[in-house]
Amino acid sequence: MSRTSYGWLAGLLLMVGLIGCQRDAITSNPPATNGRPPARPDSFLGSKAGDEREVAGIKLCWCPPGKFTMGSPPGEPERRPDETQVEVTLTKGFWMGKYEATQGQWKRVIGKLPGELTAELPAGDDFPVGNVNFAEAEAFCCKLTELGRQSGVLPKDWEFRLPTEAQWEYACRAGTTTATSFGDKLSSKQANFKGKPYNGAEPGPSLNRAAKVGSYPANPWGLHDMHGNIFEWCRDWSHAKLPGGVDPDLYTARSTALLNRTGDASRVRRGGCWADEGWPCRSAFRLRFEPERRYDHIGFRVVAVQP
């Protein structure tokens, strides 16, 4: 074979080798976001209830798909008429904030706190953020989604938002059917509320203020302060009856919402707070609040969902 033929063959082999290396590089090194490969949606799912992960500095617990009975049975002490039970099916699992959103997280994600601190809502990065209205809580979720995607941890088809009322109660119950996730009684050793314990439980301390998140025991799925400490916004418009069925979401259902005396509609808030006795901290207890308003005992926690 001539020298020219050897040169041509060597060049062809080199070209083939380069193409192979490029193909291997493309296959083994997919495009990264901030130094990390993008999250695969299937790998973002939890494997069992209570699994934990962290996204954009927020610790999350996995709430798997499932069915549950929402509301309270007729014989539950201190129940209210708007807690009539309904059956709910949630077809998709979701990640819920292990703790209520904190002042430190708010300052990192948004900046200046949304409202004034009070004697009952002390300053501190580990205290819940309060005095936050509905739109401000949603803005936090939007910014957190952006940060999570930029980090490469949150898949593009997942987002942070406020929980639906059904998601909130499902996560609060964490597989339990009792009045609270701790049973049919509630002590202020188990949750931050003041005054009378629920249903004859053992009395405990009454702080008369917010506590640092995670100061009280977690429920069976690892979520803290679902009972007491600070009320939490839900994304649903408040209705006279609980939403049942498959994946209920009343975010856009203002036209059928319950109106107050001034004709205004409200969003749902859940969980009870430090200013309440034990009975409003039950899993099924629900209240409403006009979304434009704010109060020091109303905050929120986030969920990461795949819409």
C-alpha positions as CSV (number, residue, x, y, z in Angstrom):
1,M,0.0,0.0,0.0
2,S,1.4,3.4,-0.9
3,R,2.4,6.1,1.6
4,T,-0.6,8.2,0.4
5,S,-3.0,5.3,1.1
6,Y,-1.5,4.8,4.6
7,G,-2.0,8.5,5.3
8,W,-5.6,8.5,4.1
9,L,-6.4,5.4,6.2
10,A,-4.8,6.9,9.3
11,G,-6.8,10.1,8.9
12,L,-10.1,8.1,8.5
13,L,-9.3,6.1,11.7
14,L,-8.6,9.3,13.6
15,M,-11.9,10.9,12.5
16,V,-13.8,7.8,13.5
17,G,-12.1,7.8,16.9
18,L,-13.0,11.5,17.5
19,I,-16.6,10.9,16.6
20,G,-16.7,8.0,19.0
21,C,-15.2,10.1,21.8
22,Q,-17.7,12.8,21.2
23,R,-20.6,10.4,21.3
24,D,-19.3,8.9,24.5
25,A,-18.9,12.3,26.0
26,I,-22.5,13.3,25.0
27,T,-23.8,10.0,26.5
28,S,-21.9,10.1,29.7
29,N,-22.0,13.8,30.4
30,P,-25.5,15.3,29.8
31,P,-25.8,19.1,30.0
32,A,-25.5,20.3,33.6
33,T,-27.3,23.0,35.5
34,N,-25.0,24.9,37.9
35,G,-22.6,22.0,37.8
36,R,-25.3,19.3,38.3
37,P,-27.0,17.1,35.8
38,P,-30.7,17.9,35.5
39,A,-33.0,15.9,37.8
40,R,-34.9,13.1,36.1
41,P,-38.6,13.2,37.0
42,D,-38.8,9.5,37.8
43,S,-35.9,9.7,40.2
44,F,-37.5,12.6,42.1
45,L,-40.3,10.5,43.5
46,G,-40.1,9.2,47.0
47,S,-40.2,5.4,47.6
48,K,-42.1,5.4,50.9
49,A,-44.0,7.8,53.2
50,G,-41.7,10.0,55.2
51,D,-38.7,9.8,52.8
52,E,-36.7,13.0,53.0
53,R,-34.9,15.2,50.6
54,E,-33.8,18.8,50.3
55,V,-34.4,21.3,47.5
56,A,-33.1,24.9,47.5
57,G,-32.4,24.7,51.2
58,I,-35.9,23.4,52.1
59,K,-36.2,20.0,53.8
60,L,-39.1,18.0,52.5
61,C,-41.0,14.8,53.4
62,W,-42.6,12.5,50.9
63,C,-46.4,12.0,51.0
64,P,-47.3,9.1,48.7
65,P,-50.4,8.7,46.5
66,G,-53.4,7.3,48.4
67,K,-56.9,7.5,49.7
68,F,-58.2,8.8,52.9
69,T,-61.3,10.1,54.7
70,M,-61.2,13.8,55.1
71,G,-63.1,15.6,57.9
72,S,-64.2,14.3,61.3
73,P,-66.7,11.7,62.4
74,P,-69.9,12.8,64.1
75,G,-68.7,11.6,67.5
76,E,-65.4,13.5,67.5
77,P,-65.3,15.9,70.5
78,E,-65.4,19.6,69.5
79,R,-66.1,18.9,65.8
80,R,-67.8,21.5,63.7
81,P,-70.5,21.2,61.0
82,D,-68.2,22.1,58.1
83,E,-66.1,18.9,58.8
84,T,-68.6,16.4,57.4
85,Q,-66.5,13.5,56.1
86,V,-65.7,12.9,52.4
87,E,-63.6,10.3,50.6
88,V,-60.6,11.7,48.8
89,T,-58.2,10.0,46.4
90,L,-54.8,11.7,45.6
91,T,-53.4,10.1,42.5
92,K,-50.0,11.8,42.7
93,G,-47.5,11.8,45.6
94,F,-46.0,15.1,46.7
95,W,-43.2,16.5,48.8
96,M,-44.2,18.7,51.8
97,G,-42.1,21.0,53.8
98,K,-40.8,19.2,56.9
99,Y,-41.2,22.5,58.8
100,E,-43.3,25.7,58.4
101,A,-41.5,28.2,56.2
102,T,-39.1,30.2,58.4
103,Q,-37.9,33.7,58.6
104,G,-34.4,32.7,57.6
105,Q,-35.7,31.0,54.5
106,W,-37.8,34.0,53.6
107,K,-34.9,36.4,53.9
108,R,-32.7,34.0,51.7
109,V,-35.4,33.6,49.0
110,I,-37.2,36.9,49.0
111,G,-35.4,39.4,51.2
112,K,-37.2,41.7,53.6
113,L,-39.8,40.0,55.9
114,P,-43.4,40.5,54.6
115,G,-44.7,42.0,57.8
116,E,-43.8,43.2,61.3
117,L,-42.6,41.0,64.0
118,T,-44.5,41.1,67.3
119,A,-44.0,40.0,70.9
120,E,-45.8,36.8,70.0
121,L,-43.8,36.3,66.7
122,P,-40.2,36.9,67.8
123,A,-37.3,37.5,65.4
124,G,-35.1,34.5,64.5
125,D,-34.1,32.5,61.5
126,D,-35.6,29.3,62.9
127,F,-39.0,30.9,63.8
128,P,-41.9,30.6,61.4
129,V,-42.5,33.5,59.0
130,G,-45.8,35.2,59.8
131,N,-47.7,38.3,59.0
132,V,-47.7,37.1,55.4
133,N,-50.7,37.3,53.0
134,F,-51.7,34.8,50.5
135,A,-50.1,36.5,47.4
136,E,-46.8,36.9,49.3
137,A,-46.8,33.2,50.2
138,E,-47.4,32.3,46.5
139,A,-44.6,34.6,45.4
140,F,-42.2,32.7,47.8
141,C,-43.3,29.5,46.1
142,C,-42.7,30.8,42.6
143,K,-39.2,32.1,43.5
144,L,-38.4,28.8,45.3
145,T,-39.4,26.9,42.1
146,E,-37.0,29.1,40.1
147,L,-34.1,28.4,42.6
148,G,-34.9,24.7,42.7
149,R,-34.8,24.4,38.9
150,Q,-31.6,26.5,38.6
151,S,-29.9,24.1,41.1
152,G,-30.7,21.1,38.9
153,V,-32.5,19.3,41.8
154,L,-36.1,20.2,41.0
155,P,-37.3,18.7,37.6
156,K,-38.7,21.1,35.1
157,D,-42.2,19.6,35.4
158,W,-42.3,20.0,39.2
159,E,-43.1,23.2,41.1
160,F,-43.5,24.6,44.6
161,R,-46.9,25.9,45.6
162,L,-49.2,26.0,48.6
163,P,-50.9,22.7,49.4
164,T,-54.6,22.1,48.6
165,E,-56.8,21.7,51.6
166,A,-57.0,17.9,50.8
167,Q,-53.2,17.6,50.5
168,W,-52.8,19.5,53.8
169,E,-55.1,17.2,55.8
170,Y,-53.7,14.1,54.1
171,A,-50.2,15.1,55.2
172,C,-51.3,16.1,58.6
173,R,-53.1,12.8,59.3
174,A,-50.1,10.8,57.9
175,G,-52.1,7.7,57.7
176,T,-54.0,8.1,61.0
177,T,-57.8,8.3,61.5
178,T,-57.8,9.8,64.9
179,A,-58.6,13.4,65.8
180,T,-54.9,14.3,65.7
181,S,-51.9,12.5,64.3
182,F,-50.9,11.7,67.9
183,G,-54.3,10.1,68.7
184,D,-57.6,11.3,70.1
185,K,-56.0,13.6,72.6
186,L,-53.5,16.5,72.2
187,S,-51.2,17.9,74.9
188,S,-49.3,21.1,74.7
189,K,-46.2,18.9,75.2
190,Q,-47.0,17.6,71.7
191,A,-47.9,20.9,70.0
192,N,-47.6,24.6,70.6
193,F,-51.0,25.9,71.8
194,K,-52.2,27.6,74.9
195,G,-54.8,26.8,77.6
196,K,-56.9,23.7,77.7
197,P,-55.5,20.5,76.2
198,Y,-57.7,18.6,73.8
199,N,-60.0,15.8,75.1
200,G,-58.5,15.4,78.5
201,A,-54.8,15.2,77.5
202,E,-52.0,15.9,79.9
203,P,-51.4,19.7,80.3
204,G,-48.1,21.1,79.2
205,P,-46.4,24.5,78.7
206,S,-48.3,27.5,77.2
207,L,-45.7,29.7,75.5
208,N,-48.2,32.3,74.3
209,R,-45.9,32.9,71.3
210,A,-44.5,31.1,68.3
211,A,-41.8,28.5,68.9
212,K,-38.9,27.6,66.7
213,V,-40.0,25.2,64.0
214,G,-39.4,21.6,64.9
215,S,-39.5,22.2,68.7
216,Y,-42.3,19.6,69.0
217,P,-42.6,16.0,67.9
218,A,-43.1,15.1,64.2
219,N,-46.1,13.2,62.9
220,P,-45.6,9.6,61.5
221,W,-44.4,11.1,58.1
222,G,-41.8,13.3,59.7
223,L,-43.7,16.6,59.5
224,H,-43.4,19.0,62.4
225,D,-45.9,21.5,63.8
226,M,-48.9,20.3,61.7
227,H,-50.8,20.9,64.9
228,G,-50.4,24.3,66.5
229,N,-47.6,26.9,66.4
230,I,-48.8,28.9,63.4
231,F,-51.8,28.7,61.0
232,E,-50.9,27.7,57.5
233,W,-52.3,29.0,54.2
234,C,-53.9,26.5,51.8
235,R,-54.4,27.3,48.1
236,D,-58.2,26.5,48.0
237,W,-60.9,29.0,48.2
238,S,-62.9,28.3,51.3
239,H,-66.2,26.4,50.8
240,A,-69.0,25.4,53.1
241,K,-68.3,21.7,52.5
242,L,-65.0,19.8,52.3
243,P,-63.9,18.9,48.7
244,G,-64.0,15.2,48.0
245,G,-63.3,13.0,45.0
246,V,-60.2,12.6,43.0
247,D,-57.4,15.2,43.4
248,P,-59.7,18.0,44.6
249,D,-58.3,21.5,44.0
250,L,-60.4,24.6,44.6
251,Y,-57.7,27.1,43.7
252,T,-59.8,28.7,40.9
253,A,-63.3,28.0,42.4
254,R,-64.0,31.5,43.7
255,S,-67.5,31.6,42.1
256,T,-68.7,28.9,44.5
257,A,-66.7,30.0,47.5
258,L,-68.3,30.8,50.9
259,L,-68.7,34.6,51.2
260,N,-68.5,36.6,54.4
261,R,-70.8,39.4,55.5
262,T,-69.1,41.9,53.2
263,G,-69.4,39.6,50.2
264,D,-65.7,38.8,50.2
265,A,-64.3,35.3,49.6
266,S,-61.6,33.7,51.7
267,R,-58.8,31.2,51.3
268,V,-58.4,28.2,53.7
269,R,-56.1,28.2,56.6
270,R,-55.3,25.1,58.7
271,G,-53.5,23.7,61.7
272,G,-54.2,26.0,64.7
273,C,-51.7,28.2,66.4
274,W,-50.1,29.3,69.7
275,A,-53.0,31.5,70.6
276,D,-55.6,28.6,70.4
277,E,-56.6,25.9,72.8
278,G,-56.0,22.3,71.8
279,W,-59.3,21.6,70.0
280,P,-58.7,23.9,67.0
281,C,-55.4,22.0,66.4
282,R,-57.3,18.9,65.3
283,S,-56.5,17.4,61.9
284,A,-60.0,18.2,60.5
285,F,-60.3,21.8,61.9
286,R,-60.6,24.4,59.2
287,L,-60.8,28.2,59.1
288,R,-60.9,30.9,56.4
289,F,-59.2,34.2,56.0
290,E,-59.3,36.9,53.3
291,P,-56.2,36.5,51.1
292,E,-55.3,40.2,51.2
293,R,-55.0,40.3,55.0
294,R,-52.2,39.2,57.2
295,Y,-51.8,38.3,60.8
296,D,-48.8,37.4,63.0
297,H,-50.2,33.9,63.7
298,I,-50.7,33.0,60.0
299,G,-47.8,31.5,57.9
300,F,-47.4,28.6,55.5
301,R,-45.5,25.6,54.4
302,V,-44.7,24.6,50.9
303,V,-45.3,21.5,48.8
304,A,-43.5,20.3,45.7
305,V,-45.9,18.9,43.2
306,Q,-46.0,17.6,39.6
307,P,-49.1,19.4,38.2
